[in-house]
């Protein structure tokens, strides 16, 4: 009995836990459909949180937190705070990987989603600048950083497991399932704001109406947490993740061994990520500042666009399986480059603005549907879990974090033509990164 003292047992607790999982796990394979449900629910909740903040940056925050400057400058300040979450995301990923190595995946995921949900809900309670001065801005920035840290920590490995467990001929189809969270999250967030903005007086909306979507975010995150924990803590899924070596590795080791894959992956999806906020967040700010089109009706157009994007994401899976994921992403980058030539013209009229949204969302769905995983498959098994997470983080940072800020600043001061230049540069970067990736793969053969 002396050999079973608590101290001695603690030394081998990791081995015992792993053996127990293997003994109790059943023998059937993990079903890709079950993984897909967890992925879609998880991603939808994260995107909802981010879109609620992005929409508020255009409609609420300039007046509430930056009343001491004009509308344009206030919106630019709001978009600067918007970018903070994307800067914090890779930091959150690195910190959470350490937590997972020490305390487990379930603990890490619970902490991350609690941080994300409380940061988002906390924004609903913020007093305005008129009430507490610059402290309101500081608190908004802190909570936005909390959103970024929480999102970075919420990586559960399920998209990678989904891709690895999918039939080889259907990997494009299964890769797009996780991307469906983006249009779904956007549609829900936009619908809430459209209803509140259209139903309430301006005074009521600015006083309390805008806060409601931030309250809702916490409830959505609780649902998402239980949906994902239901998968990641079961013996079956733990075993599947371990067999695929989907476990965290130190970021420094990853960067030394295969850091170039993170760099290539971030730029390979740049066209899609740049377009992402140029059809969701930026146009709303432009309409608010420079157009006579009612905000509520424009949100309605964006909701239609979001639904079209969801359909396009699904179509992207079929295209990728038929023509190849890299060919699909490259073709869509070229089409986004062509779209950048007409985008400035479309934004100059009310009818053109609606066309810009609808076409832009279709292109976004087709390209974003395959933007994840095209390059992360290059990571060796040992580094795929952390590599996929950091590649996504840096793709958002490079492609999307500053897109609304840069696009609005350039367009307002130098003309909408610079919006086209910005979008075209993203398309060129994607094509170059895909070419480099293809060259590196050919050199290994």
C-alpha positions as CSV (number, residue, x, y, z in Angstrom):
1,X,0.0,0.0,0.0
2,X,2.9,2.3,0.6
3,X,3.6,2.5,-3.1
4,X,0.2,4.1,-3.6
5,X,0.8,7.3,-1.6
6,X,-0.7,10.4,-3.0
7,X,2.7,11.9,-3.8
8,X,3.8,8.9,-5.7
9,X,0.5,8.7,-7.6
10,X,0.6,12.3,-8.5
11,X,3.9,11.8,-10.3
12,X,2.3,9.4,-12.7
13,X,-1.2,11.0,-12.9
14,X,-0.8,12.0,-16.5
15,X,0.0,8.4,-17.5
16,X,-2.8,6.9,-15.5
17,X,-5.3,9.4,-16.9
18,X,-4.2,8.6,-20.4
19,X,-4.4,4.8,-19.8
20,X,-7.9,5.2,-18.3
21,X,-9.1,7.1,-21.4
22,X,-7.8,4.4,-23.6
23,X,-9.4,1.6,-21.5
24,X,-12.8,3.3,-21.3
25,X,-12.9,4.6,-24.9
26,X,-15.0,2.7,-27.3
27,X,-13.6,1.4,-30.5
28,X,-15.6,3.2,-33.2
29,X,-14.2,6.1,-35.1
30,X,-14.9,9.7,-34.5
31,X,-17.8,10.9,-36.7
32,X,-16.9,14.0,-38.8
33,X,-20.5,15.1,-38.6
34,X,-20.4,15.3,-34.8
35,X,-17.2,17.3,-35.0
36,X,-18.7,19.6,-37.5
37,X,-21.6,20.5,-35.2
38,X,-19.2,21.5,-32.4
39,X,-17.0,23.5,-34.9
40,X,-20.0,25.5,-36.3
41,X,-21.5,26.3,-32.9
42,X,-18.1,27.3,-31.5
43,X,-17.1,29.5,-34.4
44,X,-20.6,31.2,-34.6
45,X,-20.4,32.3,-31.0
46,X,-16.9,33.8,-31.5
47,X,-17.8,35.6,-34.7
48,X,-21.0,36.9,-33.0
49,X,-19.0,38.5,-30.3
50,X,-16.6,40.2,-32.8
51,X,-19.3,41.4,-35.1
52,X,-21.3,42.9,-32.3
53,X,-18.3,45.0,-31.4
54,X,-17.5,45.8,-35.0
55,X,-21.1,47.1,-35.7
56,X,-21.0,49.1,-32.5
57,X,-17.7,50.7,-33.7
58,X,-19.6,52.2,-36.6
59,X,-22.9,53.0,-35.0
60,X,-22.4,53.7,-31.3
61,X,-18.8,54.1,-30.0
62,X,-17.9,57.3,-31.9
63,X,-20.7,59.2,-30.2
64,X,-20.5,57.4,-26.9
65,X,-16.8,57.2,-26.2
66,X,-15.3,59.9,-28.6
67,X,-17.8,62.8,-28.5
68,X,-14.8,65.3,-28.3
69,X,-14.0,64.8,-32.0
70,X,-16.0,64.7,-35.2
71,X,-17.7,61.6,-36.5
72,X,-14.9,60.5,-38.8
73,X,-12.2,60.8,-36.3
74,X,-14.3,59.1,-33.6
75,X,-14.9,56.2,-35.9
76,X,-11.2,55.9,-36.7
77,X,-10.5,55.9,-33.0
78,X,-13.1,53.1,-32.5
79,X,-11.6,51.1,-35.3
80,X,-8.1,51.5,-33.7
81,X,-9.6,49.8,-30.5
82,X,-11.3,47.3,-32.8
83,X,-7.8,46.1,-33.9
84,X,-6.6,45.5,-30.4
85,X,-8.3,42.1,-30.1
86,X,-6.5,40.8,-33.2
87,X,-3.2,41.9,-31.7
88,X,-4.0,40.1,-28.5
89,X,-5.2,36.9,-30.3
90,X,-1.8,35.2,-30.8
91,X,-0.8,36.2,-27.2
92,X,-3.9,34.5,-26.0
93,X,-3.1,31.4,-28.0
94,X,0.4,31.1,-26.6
95,X,-0.8,31.6,-23.0
96,X,-3.6,29.1,-23.4
97,X,-1.3,26.4,-24.8
98,X,0.7,26.6,-21.6
99,X,-2.6,26.3,-19.6
100,X,-3.6,23.3,-21.6
101,X,-0.3,21.5,-21.2
102,X,-0.5,22.0,-17.4
103,X,-4.3,21.7,-16.6
104,X,-5.9,20.1,-19.7
105,X,-8.0,21.1,-22.7
106,X,-11.3,21.5,-20.9
107,X,-9.8,23.9,-18.3
108,X,-8.3,26.0,-21.0
109,X,-11.5,26.1,-23.1
110,X,-13.6,27.0,-20.0
111,X,-11.2,29.9,-19.0
112,X,-11.0,31.2,-22.6
113,X,-14.8,31.2,-23.3
114,X,-15.5,32.7,-19.9
115,X,-13.0,35.5,-20.6
116,X,-14.5,36.0,-24.0
117,X,-18.1,36.1,-22.8
118,X,-17.5,38.3,-19.7
119,X,-15.4,40.7,-21.8
120,X,-18.2,41.1,-24.3
121,X,-20.9,41.3,-21.7
122,X,-18.8,43.7,-19.7
123,X,-18.9,46.2,-22.6
124,X,-22.7,46.4,-22.1
125,X,-22.2,47.9,-18.6
126,X,-19.6,50.6,-19.6
127,X,-20.5,54.2,-18.8
128,X,-20.0,56.8,-21.5
129,X,-17.2,59.3,-21.9
130,X,-19.5,62.0,-20.6
131,X,-19.9,60.0,-17.3
132,X,-16.3,59.1,-16.5
133,X,-14.1,60.7,-19.1
134,X,-11.1,58.9,-20.6
135,X,-11.5,56.0,-18.3
136,X,-14.4,54.9,-20.4
137,X,-12.0,54.6,-23.4
138,X,-9.5,52.7,-21.3
139,X,-12.1,50.2,-20.1
140,X,-13.4,49.7,-23.6
141,X,-9.8,49.0,-24.8
142,X,-9.2,46.6,-21.9
143,X,-12.3,44.6,-22.5
144,X,-11.5,44.5,-26.3
145,X,-8.1,43.0,-25.4
146,X,-9.9,40.5,-23.2
147,X,-12.0,39.5,-26.2
148,X,-8.9,38.9,-28.2
149,X,-7.2,36.9,-25.5
150,X,-10.3,34.8,-25.0
151,X,-10.7,34.1,-28.7
152,X,-7.0,33.1,-29.0
153,X,-7.4,30.7,-26.1
154,X,-10.6,29.1,-27.4
155,X,-8.8,27.0,-30.0
156,X,-9.9,23.4,-29.4
157,X,-8.3,21.6,-32.3
158,X,-11.7,20.4,-33.7
159,X,-11.2,22.0,-37.2
160,X,-7.9,20.1,-37.6
161,X,-9.5,16.9,-36.3
162,X,-12.4,17.4,-38.7
163,X,-10.0,17.8,-41.6
164,X,-7.9,14.8,-40.7
165,X,-11.0,12.6,-40.2
166,X,-12.8,13.7,-43.4
167,X,-12.6,11.4,-46.4
168,X,-9.8,12.5,-48.7
169,X,-12.2,13.3,-51.5
170,X,-14.4,15.4,-49.2
171,X,-11.8,17.5,-47.4
172,X,-12.8,20.7,-49.1
173,X,-16.4,20.1,-48.0
174,X,-15.5,19.5,-44.4
175,X,-13.0,22.4,-44.3
176,X,-15.8,24.8,-45.1
177,X,-18.0,23.7,-42.3
178,X,-16.0,25.6,-39.6
179,X,-16.1,28.7,-41.8
180,X,-19.9,28.8,-41.8
181,X,-19.6,30.3,-38.3
182,X,-18.6,33.7,-39.8
183,X,-21.8,34.4,-41.9
184,X,-24.0,32.9,-39.2
185,X,-22.5,35.0,-36.5
186,X,-22.7,38.1,-38.7
187,X,-26.4,37.5,-39.6
188,X,-27.4,37.1,-36.0
189,X,-25.5,40.2,-34.8
190,X,-26.8,42.3,-37.7
191,X,-30.3,41.2,-37.2
192,X,-30.2,42.2,-33.6
193,X,-28.8,45.6,-34.4
194,X,-31.3,46.2,-37.2
195,X,-34.2,45.4,-35.0
196,X,-33.0,47.6,-32.2
197,X,-31.9,50.5,-34.4
198,X,-35.2,50.4,-36.4
199,X,-37.5,49.9,-33.4
200,X,-36.1,52.4,-30.9
201,X,-35.8,56.1,-30.9
202,X,-32.2,57.4,-31.4
203,X,-32.1,58.4,-27.8
204,X,-33.2,55.0,-26.5
205,X,-30.9,53.1,-28.8
206,X,-27.9,55.2,-27.8
207,X,-28.8,55.0,-24.1
208,X,-29.5,51.3,-23.6
209,X,-30.6,49.6,-26.9
210,X,-27.1,49.0,-28.2
211,X,-26.2,47.2,-25.0
212,X,-28.6,44.3,-25.5
213,X,-26.5,42.4,-28.1
214,X,-23.6,42.4,-25.7
215,X,-25.8,40.8,-23.0
216,X,-26.9,38.2,-25.5
217,X,-23.2,37.3,-26.2
218,X,-22.7,35.8,-22.8
219,X,-25.6,33.4,-23.1
220,X,-24.5,32.4,-26.6
221,X,-21.0,31.7,-25.2
222,X,-22.4,29.5,-22.4
223,X,-24.2,27.4,-25.0
224,X,-21.1,27.2,-27.2
225,X,-19.0,26.2,-24.2
226,X,-21.2,23.2,-23.3
227,X,-21.5,22.2,-27.0
228,X,-17.7,22.0,-27.3
229,X,-17.0,20.5,-23.9
230,X,-19.4,17.7,-24.8
231,X,-16.9,16.7,-27.5
232,X,-13.4,17.6,-26.2
233,X,-13.7,16.0,-22.8
234,X,-15.1,12.6,-23.9
235,X,-12.8,9.6,-23.9
236,X,-13.4,9.1,-27.6
237,X,-12.4,12.6,-28.7
238,X,-9.5,12.8,-26.3
239,X,-8.2,9.6,-27.8
240,X,-8.7,10.8,-31.4
241,X,-6.9,14.1,-30.6
242,X,-4.0,12.3,-29.0
243,X,-3.7,9.7,-31.9
244,X,-3.5,12.6,-34.3
245,X,-0.9,14.3,-32.1
246,X,-3.2,17.3,-31.8
247,X,-1.6,18.5,-28.7
248,X,0.0,21.9,-27.9
249,X,3.7,22.5,-28.5
250,X,5.8,25.4,-27.2
251,X,5.5,28.4,-29.6
252,X,9.2,29.0,-29.6
253,X,9.9,25.4,-30.7
254,X,7.2,25.7,-33.4
255,X,8.6,29.0,-34.8
256,X,12.1,27.5,-35.0
257,X,11.0,24.3,-36.7
258,X,8.2,25.4,-39.0
259,X,7.7,29.1,-38.5
260,X,7.7,29.7,-42.3
261,X,4.4,27.9,-42.6
262,X,2.8,30.4,-40.3
263,X,4.1,33.2,-42.4
264,X,3.0,31.7,-45.7
265,X,-0.4,30.6,-44.2
266,X,-1.2,34.1,-43.0
267,X,-0.5,35.7,-46.4
268,X,-2.2,32.8,-48.4
269,X,-5.6,33.9,-47.0
270,X,-4.9,37.6,-47.1
271,X,-7.4,38.5,-49.9
272,X,-10.2,36.7,-48.1
273,X,-9.4,38.3,-44.7
274,X,-9.0,41.7,-46.2
275,X,-12.4,41.5,-47.9
276,X,-13.9,40.2,-44.7
277,X,-14.2,43.5,-42.9
278,X,-14.5,45.5,-46.1
279,X,-17.9,44.1,-46.7
280,X,-19.1,43.8,-43.1
281,X,-17.7,46.6,-40.8
282,X,-16.3,49.3,-43.2
283,X,-19.4,49.8,-45.4
284,X,-21.5,50.4,-42.3
285,X,-19.2,53.2,-41.2
286,X,-19.2,54.7,-44.7
287,X,-23.0,54.7,-44.9
288,X,-23.2,56.3,-41.4
289,X,-20.8,59.1,-42.4
290,X,-21.3,59.7,-46.1
291,X,-24.6,58.2,-47.4
292,X,-28.2,59.1,-47.1
293,X,-29.2,55.4,-47.1
294,X,-31.0,54.5,-43.8
295,X,-28.8,52.4,-41.5
296,X,-31.5,49.9,-40.7
297,X,-32.3,49.2,-44.4
298,X,-28.5,48.9,-45.2
299,X,-28.2,46.3,-42.3
300,X,-31.0,44.4,-44.0
301,X,-29.0,44.3,-47.2
302,X,-26.0,43.1,-45.3
303,X,-28.1,40.3,-43.7
304,X,-29.1,39.2,-47.2
305,X,-25.4,39.4,-48.1
306,X,-24.5,37.3,-45.1
307,X,-27.0,34.6,-46.1
308,X,-25.5,34.6,-49.6
309,X,-22.1,34.2,-48.1
310,X,-23.3,31.2,-46.1
311,X,-24.5,29.6,-49.4
312,X,-21.2,30.5,-51.1
313,X,-19.2,28.9,-48.2
314,X,-21.1,25.7,-48.8
315,X,-20.5,25.9,-52.6
316,X,-16.8,26.5,-51.9
317,X,-16.6,23.0,-50.4
318,X,-17.9,21.5,-53.7
319,X,-15.5,23.6,-55.8
320,X,-12.5,22.7,-53.6
321,X,-13.2,19.0,-53.9
322,X,-13.6,19.2,-57.6
323,X,-10.8,21.6,-58.5
324,X,-8.5,21.5,-55.5
325,X,-8.4,23.8,-52.5
326,X,-5.4,25.8,-53.5
327,X,-6.7,26.3,-57.1
328,X,-10.0,27.5,-55.6
329,X,-8.4,29.9,-53.3
330,X,-6.1,31.3,-56.0
331,X,-8.9,31.7,-58.5
332,X,-11.0,33.6,-55.9
333,X,-8.1,35.8,-55.1
334,X,-7.9,36.8,-58.7
335,X,-11.6,37.5,-58.8
336,X,-11.3,39.6,-55.6
337,X,-8.5,41.5,-57.5
338,X,-10.9,42.2,-60.3
339,X,-13.6,43.2,-57.8
340,X,-11.3,45.8,-56.3
341,X,-11.3,47.6,-59.7
342,X,-15.1,48.3,-59.6
343,X,-15.6,48.5,-55.8
344,X,-14.8,52.2,-55.5
345,X,-17.3,53.1,-58.3
346,X,-20.0,51.0,-56.7
347,X,-19.7,52.7,-53.3
348,X,-20.5,56.1,-54.8
349,X,-24.2,55.5,-55.2
350,X,-27.0,53.9,-53.1
351,X,-27.8,51.2,-55.7
352,X,-24.1,50.6,-56.1
353,X,-23.5,50.2,-52.4
354,X,-26.1,47.4,-52.3
355,X,-24.5,45.7,-55.3
356,X,-21.1,46.1,-53.6
357,X,-22.4,44.3,-50.5
358,X,-24.1,41.4,-52.4
359,X,-21.2,40.7,-54.8
360,X,-18.6,41.2,-52.0
361,X,-20.3,38.7,-49.7
362,X,-20.6,36.1,-52.4
363,X,-16.8,36.4,-53.1
364,X,-16.1,36.4,-49.4
365,X,-18.1,33.2,-48.9
366,X,-16.4,31.4,-51.8
367,X,-12.9,32.4,-50.7
368,X,-13.3,32.3,-47.0
369,X,-14.8,28.9,-47.1
370,X,-11.4,27.5,-48.1
371,X,-9.1,30.1,-46.4
372,X,-8.5,27.8,-43.4
373,X,-6.4,24.7,-43.8
374,X,-5.0,25.2,-47.3
375,X,-1.5,25.7,-45.9
376,X,-1.8,24.4,-42.3
377,X,-1.8,20.9,-43.7
378,X,1.9,21.5,-44.4
379,X,2.6,21.3,-40.6
380,X,4.0,18.0,-39.4
381,X,1.7,16.2,-37.0
382,X,3.6,17.4,-33.9
383,X,3.1,21.1,-34.8
384,X,-0.3,21.1,-36.5
385,X,-2.4,21.9,-33.4
386,X,-0.4,25.0,-32.4
387,X,0.5,25.8,-35.9
388,X,-3.1,25.9,-37.2
389,X,-4.1,28.2,-34.3
390,X,-1.2,30.7,-34.8
391,X,-1.7,30.7,-38.5
392,X,-5.3,31.7,-38.1
393,X,-4.3,34.3,-35.6
394,X,-1.7,35.9,-37.8
395,X,-4.0,35.7,-40.9
396,X,-6.6,37.8,-39.0
397,X,-3.9,40.2,-37.7
398,X,-2.3,40.8,-41.1
399,X,-5.4,40.7,-43.2
400,X,-8.3,41.9,-41.2
401,X,-7.3,43.7,-38.0
402,X,-6.6,47.1,-39.5
403,X,-8.8,46.8,-42.6
404,X,-11.6,49.0,-41.4
405,X,-9.2,51.6,-40.0
406,X,-7.0,51.8,-43.1
407,X,-9.9,51.6,-45.6
408,X,-11.9,54.4,-43.9
409,X,-8.9,56.6,-43.3
410,X,-7.6,56.3,-46.9
411,X,-11.0,56.6,-48.5
412,X,-12.1,59.6,-46.4
413,X,-8.9,61.5,-47.0
414,X,-7.8,60.4,-50.5
415,X,-10.8,58.9,-52.2
416,X,-12.4,55.5,-52.6
417,X,-9.9,54.5,-55.2
418,X,-7.5,53.7,-52.3
419,X,-10.0,51.1,-51.0
420,X,-9.5,49.3,-54.3
421,X,-5.8,49.5,-54.0
422,X,-5.9,48.1,-50.5
423,X,-8.1,45.2,-51.6
424,X,-6.0,44.5,-54.7
425,X,-2.8,44.3,-52.6
426,X,-4.4,41.6,-50.5
427,X,-5.2,39.6,-53.7
428,X,-1.7,39.9,-54.9
429,X,-0.2,38.8,-51.6
430,X,-2.5,35.7,-51.6
431,X,-1.4,34.7,-55.1
432,X,2.3,35.2,-54.3
433,X,2.0,33.2,-51.0
434,X,0.2,30.3,-52.8
435,X,2.9,30.2,-55.5
436,X,5.6,30.1,-52.8
437,X,3.7,27.3,-51.0
438,X,3.4,25.3,-54.2
439,X,7.1,25.8,-54.9
440,X,8.1,24.6,-51.4
441,X,5.9,21.5,-51.8
442,X,7.4,20.7,-55.2
443,X,10.9,21.0,-53.8
444,X,10.1,18.3,-51.2
445,X,8.9,15.8,-53.8
